Amino acid sequence: MKVKCFDENTEKELEGKINSFLIGLVGDIIDIKYEVAIGIQGEDQIYCFSAMVIYSEKE
């Protein structure tokens, strides 16, 4: 079992990175964990979209 973590500033960027990874994956997806974090800096809101793909590779 292995994991791959992704961290992007927008949902679209996160989707793109995960989809690119999954296209090349030779194995099985076990689970995908998704999380959004929001921070405030002054008057700005900062978003962080992250995901962890848990998978197994075929030998």
MDTraj code that builds the backbone (N, CA, C; nanometers):
import mdtraj as md
import numpy as np

residues = "MET LYS VAL LYS CYS PHE ASP GLU ASN THR GLU LYS GLU LEU GLU GLY LYS ILE ASN SER PHE LEU ILE GLY LEU VAL GLY ASP ILE ILE ASP ILE LYS TYR GLU VAL ALA ILE GLY ILE GLN GLY GLU ASP GLN ILE TYR CYS PHE SER ALA MET VAL ILE TYR SER GLU LYS GLU".split()
xyz = np.array([
    [0.0853, -0.1166, 0.0000],
    [0.0000, 0.0000, 0.0000],
    [0.0901, 0.1232, 0.0000],
    [0.0505, 0.2249, -0.0776],
    [0.1247, 0.3502, -0.0877],
    [0.0285, 0.4671, -0.0802],
    [0.0847, 0.5875, -0.0574],
    [0.0033, 0.7091, -0.0588],
    [0.0711, 0.8143, -0.1458],
    [-0.0100, 0.9016, -0.2024],
    [0.0368, 1.0174, -0.2786],
    [-0.0449, 1.1360, -0.2303],
    [0.0234, 1.2422, -0.1863],
    [-0.0447, 1.3609, -0.1341],
    [-0.0393, 1.4742, -0.2356],
    [-0.1479, 1.5486, -0.2427],
    [-0.1598, 1.6620, -0.3328],
    [-0.2048, 1.7835, -0.2530],
    [-0.1555, 1.9018, -0.2899],
    [-0.1893, 2.0258, -0.2204],
    [-0.1901, 2.1384, -0.3237],
    [-0.3065, 2.1982, -0.3467],
    [-0.3188, 2.3022, -0.4490],
    [-0.4004, 2.4201, -0.3969],
    [-0.3935, 2.5316, -0.4691],
    [-0.4643, 2.6540, -0.4292],
    [-0.6089, 2.6595, -0.4769],
    [-0.6419, 2.5825, -0.5804],
    [-0.7792, 2.5820, -0.6316],
    [-0.8264, 2.4377, -0.6516],
    [-0.9577, 2.4204, -0.6531],
    [-1.0151, 2.2872, -0.6758],
    [-0.9786, 2.2348, -0.8139],
    [-0.9810, 2.3208, -0.9138],
    [-0.9494, 2.2792, -1.0514],
    [-0.8068, 2.2279, -1.0625],
    [-0.7113, 2.2977, -0.9967],
    [-0.5721, 2.2530, -0.9996],
    [-0.5582, 2.1165, -0.9315],
    [-0.6280, 2.0990, -0.8202],
    [-0.6236, 1.9716, -0.7489],
    [-0.6810, 1.8598, -0.8351],
    [-0.7936, 1.8845, -0.8986],
    [-0.8542, 1.7853, -0.9877],
    [-0.7580, 1.7459, -1.0988],
    [-0.6948, 1.8450, -1.1593],
    [-0.6023, 1.8184, -1.2687],
    [-0.4848, 1.7318, -1.2254],
    [-0.4259, 1.7634, -1.1105],
    [-0.3114, 1.6867, -1.0621],
    [-0.3517, 1.5428, -1.0286],
    [-0.4655, 1.5270, -0.9629],
    [-0.5104, 1.3916, -0.9273],
    [-0.5442, 1.3121, -1.0527],
    [-0.6156, 1.3727, -1.1463],
    [-0.6510, 1.3019, -1.2700],
    [-0.5271, 1.2602, -1.3479],
    [-0.4264, 1.3472, -1.3541],
    [-0.3016, 1.3118, -1.4227],
    [-0.2330, 1.1936, -1.3546],
    [-0.2329, 1.1938, -1.2230],
    [-0.1738, 1.0827, -1.1486],
    [-0.2499, 0.9535, -1.1746],
    [-0.3833, 0.9598, -1.1720],
    [-0.4644, 0.8390, -1.1874],
    [-0.4541, 0.7791, -1.3273],
    [-0.4356, 0.8637, -1.4283],
    [-0.4212, 0.8125, -1.5650],
    [-0.3011, 0.7195, -1.5753],
    [-0.1923, 0.7553, -1.5077],
    [-0.0711, 0.6747, -1.5140],
    [-0.0614, 0.5648, -1.4096],
    [-0.1606, 0.5533, -1.3243],
    [-0.1560, 0.4549, -1.2158],
    [-0.1797, 0.3141, -1.2690],
    [-0.0853, 0.2271, -1.2393],
    [-0.1014, 0.0853, -1.2717],
    [-0.1217, 0.0147, -1.1387],
    [-0.2453, 0.0018, -1.1009],
    [-0.2785, -0.0575, -0.9721],
    [-0.4223, -0.0257, -0.9355],
    [-0.4507, -0.0332, -0.8075],
    [-0.5865, -0.0133, -0.7592],
    [-0.5929, 0.1020, -0.6605],
    [-0.6974, 0.1828, -0.6717],
    [-0.7232, 0.2894, -0.5749],
    [-0.7937, 0.2257, -0.4556],
    [-0.7402, 0.2493, -0.3379],
    [-0.8033, 0.1980, -0.2170],
    [-0.8975, 0.3029, -0.1587],
    [-0.8521, 0.4288, -0.1546],
    [-0.9342, 0.5363, -0.0984],
    [-0.8750, 0.6712, -0.1390],
    [-0.9573, 0.7735, -0.1333],
    [-0.9121, 0.9112, -0.1540],
    [-0.9697, 0.9949, -0.0404],
    [-0.8817, 1.0627, 0.0313],
    [-0.9215, 1.1520, 0.1402],
    [-0.9076, 1.2953, 0.0887],
    [-1.0081, 1.3785, 0.1155],
    [-1.0126, 1.5159, 0.0644],
    [-1.0334, 1.6116, 0.1804],
    [-0.9652, 1.7276, 0.1752],
    [-0.9802, 1.8255, 0.2825],
    [-0.9615, 1.9666, 0.2280],
    [-1.0340, 2.0603, 0.2889],
    [-1.0201, 2.2026, 0.2563],
    [-0.9854, 2.2760, 0.3849],
    [-0.8837, 2.3610, 0.3763],
    [-0.8460, 2.4452, 0.4902],
    [-0.8597, 2.5907, 0.4475],
    [-0.9073, 2.6730, 0.5393],
    [-0.9259, 2.8152, 0.5114],
    [-0.8525, 2.8945, 0.6187],
    [-0.7736, 2.9904, 0.5728],
    [-0.7036, 3.0788, 0.6651],
    [-0.7353, 3.2236, 0.6327],
    [-0.7208, 3.3105, 0.7292],
    [-0.7464, 3.4532, 0.7094],
    [-0.6150, 3.5273, 0.7319],
    [-0.5807, 3.6112, 0.6369],
    [-0.4621, 3.6954, 0.6491],
    [-0.5041, 3.8376, 0.6144],
    [-0.5174, 3.9197, 0.7149],
    [-0.5704, 4.0538, 0.6921],
    [-0.7145, 4.0435, 0.6477],
    [-0.7434, 4.0985, 0.5300],
    [-0.8789, 4.0894, 0.4738],
    [-0.8912, 3.9778, 0.3705],
    [-0.7833, 3.9021, 0.3490],
    [-0.7830, 3.7958, 0.2492],
    [-0.8159, 3.6614, 0.3120],
    [-0.8880, 3.5792, 0.2353],
    [-0.9117, 3.4406, 0.2733],
    [-0.8208, 3.3537, 0.1876],
    [-0.7498, 3.2632, 0.2508],
    [-0.6580, 3.1752, 0.1797],
    [-0.7130, 3.0329, 0.1898],
    [-0.7307, 2.9693, 0.0746],
    [-0.7834, 2.8336, 0.0691],
    [-0.6718, 2.7363, 0.0330],
    [-0.6784, 2.6184, 0.0900],
    [-0.5854, 2.5111, 0.0583],
    [-0.6677, 2.3853, 0.0347],
    [-0.6615, 2.3321, -0.0845],
    [-0.7339, 2.2104, -0.1207],
    [-0.6323, 2.0968, -0.1257],
    [-0.6566, 1.9926, -0.0490],
    [-0.5609, 1.8826, -0.0467],
    [-0.6327, 1.7483, -0.0519],
    [-0.5580, 1.6497, -0.0979],
    [-0.6118, 1.5138, -0.1066],
    [-0.4973, 1.4150, -0.0897],
    [-0.5329, 1.2992, -0.0377],
    [-0.4380, 1.1897, -0.0258],
    [-0.4996, 1.0684, -0.0954],
    [-0.4280, 1.0162, -0.1927],
    [-0.4723, 0.8980, -0.2650],
    [-0.4000, 0.7780, -0.2043],
    [-0.4767, 0.6828, -0.1582],
    [-0.4220, 0.5588, -0.1036],
    [-0.4414, 0.4528, -0.2118],
    [-0.3319, 0.3863, -0.2494],
    [-0.3389, 0.2948, -0.3623],
    [-0.2406, 0.1794, -0.3454],
    [-0.2567, 0.0791, -0.4287],
    [-0.1605, -0.0316, -0.4356],
    [-0.1159, -0.0441, -0.5806],
    [0.0120, -0.0731, -0.5975],
    [0.0669, -0.0898, -0.7325],
    [0.0630, -0.2371, -0.7711],
    [0.0404, -0.2614, -0.8999],
    [0.0468, -0.3989, -0.9494],
    [0.1923, -0.4317, -0.9788],
    [0.2297, -0.5521, -0.9491],
    [0.3691, -0.5953, -0.9706],
    [0.3886, -0.6540, -1.1063],
])
top = md.Topology()
chain = top.add_chain()
for i, resn in enumerate(residues, 1):
    res = top.add_residue(resn, chain, resSeq=i)
    for name in ("N", "CA", "C"):
        top.add_atom(name, md.element.get_by_symbol(name[0]), res)
traj = md.Trajectory(xyz[None], top)
